[in-house]
């Protein structure tokens, strides 16, 4: 994979997770009890042997940059190549709209790179995949770009912002629909693609000379001029398109098969390490069907829930079907059901809060209830 | 860069033979402890938290795992351009090679290293104690008393006093008598194996001791008694807090149990004195519907379907349905299979406890060390 670089585009403006994305970009949203969303995209690159990774950083990314730092936790703190944080500059009047402008702001990075191929990714699709297989497929098929997709399950509804791909028998793309009201296709584009570095530069500069736009729309517009094919990923994928999906995929993590697939399939998911302590269960602890990160202290009841690091559940407290983020404190006798507590939330003793599984209650960062 | 007022020399070469199977392949300071740590984490974290940023680690016995673990010191933020951690194993020189023949000899052989750092004071520490201590406070005591050596002391039970170096001190803290493991202890002030020396004074005694063929080259047995005899200024620095020498299976097990329960004796959670260690990239742990965990510590990537009480699970331990783990310590990546019972035991790394296997102590005070048996696991 020495011949491949990575480019992660975090200008994912379509996805909003209510209060969870009020203070941070989607990529910095905590996920899976100790990670942030970006960890999956970044770890997949690193686990596939990519060691030149640029990240297009969105605005308001304080938390994200503190998380990534110099890339040490992903072994990307290197003298040569490694991690590049591509900070946006204010848009010029000529910039047009769409993410191509952000790519073009950092064209030098792409021009200077030595790699022949680029893996493009966003952070919205969480999975544990090996790009090596997709790259091999891309090279053999001699396509200009290979888009990675997954098949929607039979009961699965199509997200409103979905990009759907229609394929011929050789998996070449015959049609692309962006956020269609209805579609016959079940092939959901995962915002991941492999393409040639030089071709990417061409697509970006051409688009910029015609008013910008989104990269995916450039592909759509050039469907006839470019050879675009698709590669299917069959592992577990969490598409975090809204709060309900965010909640649903956390509850899915309680299934051991999903836990293993997402955390071990092709390698470990790396994240910023902390000096955590093993989680402490006290004498009144009653925990079932839950996943917990380190440094929690549990003396109450926890059921069907996901607890992040350093969460306290006091004696007599009941946490059910909930997601509790770092440093939150559930006071004695408090009850919480179908809730998502952002970081540093305190539920004072005796309080009772309840959402619905289809409409979980989101409690804002730092709230004292 | 300012020259350091005090550097630390960490004695980490001991075999720890009283820990049995725990130290068969690794040095005592590298023995896992507390569900995530290695014993040496406590001394190294104390150094960092105390502002002692230059630490020489003297290694000898089974150093492979210990050297790998310490690396360039990054888990303790000791990977520095100036100072940081230095691994100091015995080495060959013109005219031959010597093992470290004792704790004092280990330091004697590294006089050049200490000189190159040019400190005023040297803290001599052990890599096999579990405690949190601010060496900076001890250093200011040492400087205020204008001491040649300051020895940290802790009050122990008179019945246990014969296991320690015991000293008598006057009202000012000046040490008047010292006896290593005395049969009839005259006091309950026990040495914690934490010393701060005035370097130039220690340097003189190390050279003198190296020429004494009768000496066992040990700090407690030779250097301290000699300094006392020569009427140097020895002071006792009283330490209050939790401190355990985990040199035996019993004390290791007891110190592990001290982390558990509602009234735990030793607190790892307070944010003002963090114990750092290697952090593995592992996912959270999972407790199933049938799982039951009380009064225990559980680390990342564990999967618990059985019952765990008053025990410590290191990372990636699996406890299957119907298995019972009680008053035990289970090291990383071990598996307790269906229906197995483990009580008052220390289960080693990657051990496979078979279905319905019983690992129980012979007597009520015994502790079982279980480091093999069953099939070793091939995968993590």
Interface residues (C-beta under 8 A of the other chain):
Chain A: X32 X33 X34 X73 X254 X256 X259 X263 X264 X268 X269 X270 X271 X273 X274 X275 X276 X277 X278 X279 X280 X281 X282 X283 X284 X285 X286 X287 X288 X289 X290 X291 X292 X293 X294 X295 X297 X299 X306 X307
Chain B: X34 X35 X36 X261 X262 X268 X269 X274 X275 X276 X277 X279 X281 X282 X283 X284 X285 X286 X287 X288 X289 X290 X291 X292 X293 X294 X295 X296 X297 X298 X299 X300 X303 X308 X312 X313
